[in-house]
Amino acid sequence: MLVAHGIRHAIVCPGSRNSPIVHNLNECPDILCYPVTDERSAGFYALGMAQATDTPVVVCVTSGTALLNLAPAVAEAYYQHQSLVVISADRPAAWIDQLDGQTLPQPDALGRFVKKAVSLPEPHDEEERWYCNRLVNEALMERHAPVHINVPISEPLFEYTWEHLPEERKIERTPADIQPHTLSHILRMFMQAKRPMLVAGQPFNPHMDEAVSLVEDDDRYVPDFVLYTGGSIVSKRWKRFLRKAKETWLVNESGEVTDPFMNLTHVLMGDHAVVADQIRFMLEQQPHPFVQLWDELLERVHRHALAYMPAYSQMATVKYFNSQLSTLNSQLSSLHYANSTAVRLANIYACHPFYCNRGVNGIDGSLSTAAGYSLGTDDLVFCVIGDLSFFYDQNALWNQSLRGNFRILLMNNGKGGIFNMLQGLEQSPVRDKYVAAEHHTSAKGICEQNDVVYMRAENMVEMQDGIDRLLQEQSDRPMLLEVFTDAAEDERVLKDYYGQFKKK
């Protein structure tokens, strides 16, 4: 990986814990090693060589205070904007602070004088190897500043059993806004790929989970080139499918590495919307067979979603709600979905862009986020939310600034219904009581104490009438429709939706 990132020189210091690293550096024919005994001096040797070659230079030290001796040179390199790559061997984390020889907390030991510091796990499986690869790439992608790669190594240290160093994935970064020639290169790569795919996260792609459920074992649908514009992706099935792709290019404005598909090779700094618009324009002028194949699949899924008539359930609620949005006389300001079941149903039926706290959040804050949005606009703001998310965040309604433009569709099936869908969890006798937080709570009292117009529904007719009121009725105060459903029936209907689709 050092060679792939253009590194050709290494200052190596003596020690047993770093001896496997020094051995590999020496075995690599593209790297020249220079021994320096004093670590403090070695750091400055590396600084001088970086100045002379105008390239990053490695300085490799053993565990313990050896690393701390590099601090003066690293600090100097930081203010000179020189690229030093500090590679420190370390003891296994279990032995830190246990009076074992040459052990001290080495991660982040160089503080703010390095632009990037990573401490690698000792890899035992493919996911941990991918994690190591990604961390080292993130460090080596930085330029004009020192970086620190800390490498814990367990004993035995001296078994040199591999004949060749493995080839490792390199992630590259385009370090400035996408220029015309770079954009042309991206478009050319996309259109010349046999199976290209443009993937966007939040706001989400509808129907992808259903589509992948049909073709996840069909290699004809696996992309070989993914252009990813970033953002969260809800479907685990969809992410697993995209990990089969050969490579992914990510477009974002920050240059940050996000690798959910575990095959990232390029990070392009720029406006993802511009790139996506250009791709769509190119496809209008020159349709691509692979894109057409996926368009046909997604259209098939879309027709099934429209034709499927779910029994009374949360699924039926979200379908009817979205079908009625177009009847609004006023402009729809925004649509917010809470995490978990609500946003998964939105991925099936949403016909408008929507917000969801899907970046890192669980059930907290969805109602408050939508409420805050409603304060910043005079248009209608809708929040579709499940019971646990609602009751957890009920204080969002404890605010007299809220007005009648805030409308809430609360789906209450008495528990965290998503836990019914997690295979294997049904074997636990505490699933409903402790994991899914089963309850018998209603939002009526909460609405009364906060001057919120309250409606309830317990069947299909009441649900549809309530949604019609929620969408069309004038009000000076927020409005809430609480739709009561049965969790087992919600589960059955959703499974039936997927099951009928696969039979066609």
C-alpha positions in Angstrom: 0.0 0.0 0.0 2.9 2.4 0.7 4.2 1.7 -2.8 0.8 2.2 -4.4 0.6 5.6 -2.8 4.0 6.6 -4.2 6.2 6.1 -1.2 9.8 4.9 -1.9 11.9 5.7 1.2 11.8 4.5 4.8 13.9 5.4 7.9 13.9 2.3 10.1 14.8 2.1 13.8 15.8 -1.0 15.7 13.4 -3.0 17.9 11.8 -6.4 18.2 8.1 -5.4 18.0 8.6 -3.5 14.7 10.9 -6.2 13.2 8.1 -7.7 11.1 7.4 -4.3 9.6 11.0 -3.6 9.0 11.4 -7.0 7.4 8.6 -6.4 5.0 9.9 -2.9 4.1 13.2 -4.4 3.3 11.6 -7.2 1.2 9.7 -4.8 -0.9 11.9 -4.0 -3.9 10.3 -0.6 -4.5 11.3 0.8 -1.0 14.8 1.8 0.1 15.4 1.4 3.8 17.9 3.6 5.8 18.7 2.5 9.4 18.9 5.1 12.1 19.3 4.0 15.8 18.2 7.1 17.7 14.4 7.6 17.1 14.6 11.4 17.8 17.3 11.7 15.2 15.4 9.3 12.8 12.4 11.6 12.8 14.5 14.5 11.6 16.3 12.2 9.0 12.8 11.5 7.6 12.0 15.2 7.6 15.2 16.0 5.6 14.5 13.3 3.1 10.9 14.4 2.6 12.3 17.9 1.9 14.8 16.6 -0.6 12.5 14.3 -2.5 9.2 16.2 -2.1 7.5 12.9 -1.4 6.2 11.2 1.8 8.8 9.3 3.8 8.2 6.5 6.3 9.8 6.5 9.7 9.2 3.1 11.5 9.7 2.6 15.2 9.1 -0.1 17.8 6.7 0.1 20.7 6.9 2.2 23.9 8.7 5.5 24.3 10.3 5.0 20.9 7.2 6.6 19.4 7.4 9.6 21.8 10.9 10.4 20.6 9.5 11.3 17.2 7.4 14.2 18.6 9.8 17.0 17.9 10.4 16.0 14.3 6.7 15.4 13.7 5.8 18.8 15.2 8.3 20.5 12.9 7.0 18.6 9.9 3.5 19.6 10.7 4.4 23.3 10.5 6.5 22.8 7.5 3.7 20.9 5.8 5.9 17.9 5.1 4.6 14.4 4.5 6.0 12.1 7.2 4.4 8.6 7.6 5.0 7.5 11.1 4.5 3.7 11.5 4.7 2.5 15.0 4.6 -1.1 16.1 2.5 -1.6 19.3 1.7 -4.3 21.9 -1.8 -5.9 21.8 -4.3 -3.6 23.4 -5.0 -6.1 26.2 -1.5 -5.5 27.6 -1.5 -1.7 27.7 -1.2 -0.5 31.3 -0.6 -4.0 32.6 3.1 -3.5 33.5 4.2 -5.3 30.4 7.5 -4.1 28.9 7.6 -1.2 26.4 3.8 -0.6 26.5 2.0 2.7 26.7 -1.1 4.1 25.0 0.2 4.8 21.5 -3.0 5.7 19.5 -3.2 9.5 19.2 0.1 9.8 21.1 1.3 12.5 18.6 -1.8 14.6 19.1 -2.7 17.4 16.8 0.7 17.3 15.1 -0.6 14.6 12.7 -3.3 15.2 10.2 -4.6 11.6 10.5 -4.0 8.9 13.1 -5.2 5.4 12.8 -4.7 2.3 14.9 -5.2 -0.9 13.1 -7.0 -4.0 14.4 -5.2 -7.3 14.2 -7.1 -8.8 11.3 -8.6 -12.3 11.7 -11.2 -12.2 8.9 -12.1 -10.5 5.7 -14.0 -7.7 7.3 -11.1 -6.8 9.6 -8.7 -6.9 6.7 -11.0 -4.5 4.8 -11.0 -2.3 7.8 -7.2 -2.3 8.0 -7.0 -1.5 4.3 -9.5 1.4 4.6 -7.7 2.9 7.6 -4.3 2.8 6.0 -5.7 4.3 2.8 -7.3 7.1 4.8 -4.0 7.9 6.3 -1.9 7.7 3.1 -4.4 9.8 1.2 -3.4 12.8 3.3 -0.6 15.0 2.0 1.5 17.9 3.2 1.3 16.9 6.8 2.5 14.0 9.0 0.2 11.0 9.6 0.4 8.1 12.1 -0.3 4.5 11.5 -0.2 2.4 14.7 0.2 -1.4 14.2 -0.5 -3.7 17.2 1.3 -7.0 16.6 0.9 -10.2 18.7 3.6 -12.8 19.2 5.1 -14.8 17.6 6.9 -12.0 15.8 9.5 -13.8 13.7 7.6 -16.3 11.5 8.2 -15.1 8.0 6.0 -17.6 6.1 4.6 -15.5 3.2 6.6 -15.5 0.0 5.1 -12.4 -1.5 3.5 -9.2 -0.1 -0.2 -9.2 -1.2 -1.6 -6.6 -3.6 -3.8 -4.2 -1.7 -6.7 -1.9 -2.8 -5.6 1.7 -3.2 -8.1 4.5 -2.7 -7.3 7.7 -4.6 -8.6 11.2 -4.0 -9.1 14.0 -6.5 -7.9 16.9 -4.3 -9.9 19.8 -5.8 -13.3 20.6 -7.2 -14.1 18.4 -10.2 -12.7 20.0 -13.3 -14.1 19.6 -16.8 -11.5 17.0 -17.8 -12.2 15.0 -14.6 -15.9 15.2 -15.2 -15.4 13.9 -18.8 -13.3 11.0 -17.4 -16.1 10.1 -15.0 -18.7 10.2 -17.7 -16.5 8.1 -20.0 -15.8 5.5 -17.3 -19.5 5.2 -16.6 -20.7 4.9 -20.2 -17.9 2.5 -21.1 -18.5 0.2 -18.2 -20.4 -3.0 -19.0 -22.6 -2.7 -16.0 -22.5 0.8 -14.5 -24.8 2.0 -11.7 -25.4 5.5 -10.3 -26.3 5.1 -6.6 -27.7 7.8 -4.3 -28.2 7.5 -0.6 -30.5 9.8 1.4 -32.8 11.0 -0.1 -33.4 7.4 -0.7 -33.9 5.2 -3.8 -37.4 3.7 -3.9 -38.0 0.0 -4.5 -34.3 -1.1 -4.3 -34.8 -3.5 -1.5 -37.6 -5.3 -3.4 -35.6 -5.4 -6.6 -32.5 -6.8 -5.0 -34.6 -9.5 -3.3 -35.5 -10.8 -6.7 -32.0 -10.6 -8.4 -29.5 -10.9 -5.6 -28.3 -14.3 -7.0 -28.4 -13.2 -10.6 -25.0 -12.0 -11.7 -26.5 -10.2 -14.7 -27.7 -7.5 -12.4 -24.4 -7.0 -10.4 -22.7 -3.7 -11.4 -19.0 -3.6 -12.3 -18.7 0.1 -11.8 -20.7 2.1 -9.1 -20.8 5.8 -9.0 -21.9 6.7 -5.5 -23.1 10.2 -4.5 -23.0 9.4 -0.8 -25.8 9.5 1.8 -27.2 6.8 4.0 -28.8 3.6 2.6 -31.4 1.9 4.6 -31.5 -1.5 3.1 -28.9 -4.0 4.4 -29.8 -6.3 1.5 -29.0 -3.5 -1.0 -25.7 -2.7 0.6 -24.7 -6.4 0.6 -25.6 -6.6 -3.1 -23.4 -3.6 -4.0 -20.4 -5.2 -2.2 -20.3 -7.6 -5.2 -19.4 -4.8 -7.5 -15.8 -4.5 -8.8 -15.2 -0.9 -7.7 -17.0 2.2 -6.5 -16.2 5.9 -7.1 -17.5 8.3 -4.5 -18.4 11.9 -5.2 -18.6 14.3 -2.3 -17.5 17.9 -1.5 -15.4 17.0 1.6 -13.2 14.3 0.2 -14.2 12.1 3.2 -13.8 8.3 2.8 -17.1 6.5 3.2 -16.9 2.9 2.0 -20.2 1.1 2.8 -19.8 -1.2 -0.1 -16.2 -2.2 0.8 -14.9 -1.7 -2.7 -14.1 2.1 -2.9 -11.2 3.0 -5.2 -11.7 6.7 -5.9 -13.0 9.8 -3.9 -13.8 12.7 -6.1 -14.2 16.1 -4.4 -17.0 18.1 -6.0 -20.8 18.6 -6.3 -22.4 15.2 -6.6 -25.6 16.8 -8.0 -23.6 18.1 -11.0 -22.1 14.7 -11.7 -25.5 12.9 -11.3 -27.2 15.4 -13.6 -24.5 14.9 -16.3 -24.9 11.1 -16.0 -28.7 11.3 -16.4 -28.2 13.7 -19.4 -25.8 11.3 -21.0 -28.2 8.4 -20.5 -31.0 10.3 -22.2 -28.8 10.8 -25.2 -27.2 7.4 -25.2 -29.3 4.7 -23.3 -27.1 2.0 -21.7 -28.3 -1.6 -21.8 -27.5 -2.3 -18.2 -29.3 0.8 -17.0 -32.3 -0.2 -19.1 -32.2 -3.7 -17.6 -32.5 -2.2 -14.1 -35.1 0.3 -15.3 -37.3 -2.6 -16.5 -36.8 -4.4 -13.1 -37.7 -1.3 -11.1 -40.7 -0.6 -13.2 -41.8 -4.2 -12.6 -41.5 -3.6 -8.8 -43.3 -0.2 -9.1 -46.2 -1.9 -10.8 -46.4 -4.5 -8.1 -46.3 -1.9 -5.3 -49.2 0.0 -7.0 -51.2 -3.1 -7.6 -50.7 -4.8 -4.2 -53.6 -4.0 -1.9 -52.4 -4.5 1.7 -54.9 -5.4 4.4 -55.4 -2.9 7.2 -51.9 -2.4 8.6 -49.0 0.1 8.8 -48.2 -0.7 5.2 -51.7 0.2 4.1 -51.5 3.4 6.1 -48.3 4.6 4.4 -49.6 3.5 0.9 -52.8 5.5 1.3 -51.0 8.5 2.8 -48.7 8.8 -0.2 -51.4 8.2 -2.7 -53.4 11.1 -1.2 -50.5 13.6 -1.1 -51.1 14.7 -4.7 -54.6 15.9 -3.7 -53.2 18.7 -1.6 -54.3 22.1 -2.7 -51.4 23.8 -1.0 -47.7 23.1 -1.8 -46.2 20.3 0.2 -43.4 21.8 2.2 -41.7 18.7 3.5 -42.2 15.2 4.4 -40.3 13.6 7.4 -40.2 9.9 8.2 -38.9 8.5 11.5 -36.3 5.7 11.5 -36.9 2.0 11.2 -40.3 0.7 10.0 -41.5 4.1 8.9 -38.6 4.8 6.6 -38.6 1.3 5.2 -42.3 1.6 4.2 -41.4 5.0 2.7 -38.8 3.3 0.5 -41.7 1.3 -1.0 -44.3 4.0 -1.4 -42.9 7.5 -1.1 -43.5 9.6 -4.2 -41.9 12.8 -2.9 -38.4 13.5 -1.6 -38.3 13.2 2.2 -36.1 13.7 5.2 -35.1 11.0 7.8 -32.6 11.1 10.6 -30.9 8.1 9.2 -27.3 9.3 9.4 -26.6 7.9 12.9 -29.9 8.3 14.8 -32.1 5.6 16.3 -35.5 6.5 17.5 -34.5 9.8 19.1 -35.3 13.2 17.7 -37.4 12.4 14.6 -40.4 14.3 15.9 -38.4 17.2 17.2 -36.6 17.5 13.8 -39.9 17.7 11.9 -41.3 20.1 14.5 -38.3 22.4 14.2 -38.7 22.3 10.4 -42.3 23.4 10.7 -41.2 26.5 12.6 -39.1 27.6 9.6 -41.9 27.5 7.0 -45.5 28.4 6.6 -46.2 25.4 4.4 -47.5 22.0 5.6 -44.9 19.7 7.3 -45.8 16.0 7.7 -44.1 13.6 10.1 -44.8 9.8 9.7 -43.6 8.1 12.8 -43.8 4.8 14.8 -44.9 4.6 18.4 -41.5 4.1 20.1 -40.0 7.0 18.2 -43.0 9.2 19.1 -43.2 8.4 22.8 -39.5 8.7 23.2 -39.6 12.2 21.7 -43.0 13.4 22.9 -41.5 16.6 24.4 -41.2 17.9 20.9 -44.9 18.8 21.3 -44.3 20.7 24.5 -43.8 23.9 22.6 -46.4 26.7 22.2 -44.6 28.0 19.1 -46.0 25.1 17.1 -48.7 25.9 14.6 -51.3 24.2 12.5 -48.9 23.6 9.6 -47.4 20.6 11.6 -49.2 17.3 10.9 -48.3 13.9 12.5 -49.2 10.5 11.3 -48.5 8.2 14.2 -48.5 4.4 13.6 -49.0 2.6 16.9 -48.8 -1.2 16.9 -47.8 -1.4 20.6 -44.1 -2.2 20.1 -41.0 -1.7 18.0 -42.4 -3.7 15.1 -39.1 -3.8 13.2 -37.9 -6.4 15.7 -40.5 -8.8 14.4 -38.6 -8.8 11.1 -35.2 -9.7 12.5 -34.7 -13.4 11.8 -33.6 -15.4 14.8 -34.8 -12.8 17.4 -38.1 -14.7 17.7 -36.3 -17.4 19.6 -35.7 -15.0 22.5 -38.5 -15.1 25.1 -37.8 -11.5 26.0 -38.1 -10.1 22.4 -41.4 -8.4 22.9 -41.1 -7.2 26.5 -37.5 -6.1 26.7 -36.2 -5.7 23.1 -39.2 -4.4 21.3 -40.5 -2.5 24.4 -44.1 -3.8 24.1 -46.6 -1.3 25.6 -50.2 -0.2 25.7 -49.8 3.6 25.5 -51.9 6.1 23.5 -50.9 9.6 22.3 -54.3 11.1 23.3 -53.3 12.4 26.7 -50.1 13.9 25.3 -52.1 15.7 22.6 -54.6 17.0 25.1 -51.9 18.5 27.4 -50.1 20.1 24.5 -53.2 21.5 22.6 -52.7 19.2 19.6 -55.8 18.2 17.6 -56.1 14.4 18.1 -57.7 11.8 15.9 -57.6 8.0 16.1 -58.2 5.1 13.7 -58.7 1.4 14.3 -59.8 0.2 10.8 -59.3 1.0 7.1 -62.2 3.4 6.8 -61.2 5.4 9.9 -57.6 5.5 8.8 -58.4 6.8 5.3 -60.8 9.4 6.7 -58.3 10.5 9.2 -55.5 10.9 6.6 -57.9 12.9 4.4 -58.5 15.3 7.4 -54.8 15.4 8.2 -54.0 16.5 4.6 -56.9 18.9 4.0 -58.3 20.3 7.2 -57.5 23.8 8.3 -56.2 24.2 11.9 -54.4 26.7 14.1 -52.8 24.0 16.1 -50.8 20.8 15.2 -52.8 17.8 14.2 -52.1 14.1 15.0 -53.7 11.0 13.6 -53.0 7.9 15.7 -53.4 4.7 13.6 -53.7 1.5 15.8 -52.6 -1.7 14.1 -51.6 -5.2 15.2 -47.9 -5.9 15.1 -48.3 -9.5 13.9 -50.6 -8.4 11.1 -48.2 -5.7 10.1 -45.5 -8.4 9.8 -47.7 -10.8 7.9 -48.8 -8.1 5.3 -45.2 -7.0 4.6 -44.0 -10.6 4.2 -47.0 -11.2 1.9 -46.0 -8.2 -0.2 -42.5 -9.7 -0.8 -43.8 -13.2 -1.1 -46.4 -12.4 -3.8 -43.8 -10.4 -5.7 -41.4 -13.3 -5.9 -44.1 -15.6 -7.2 -44.7 -13.5 -10.3 
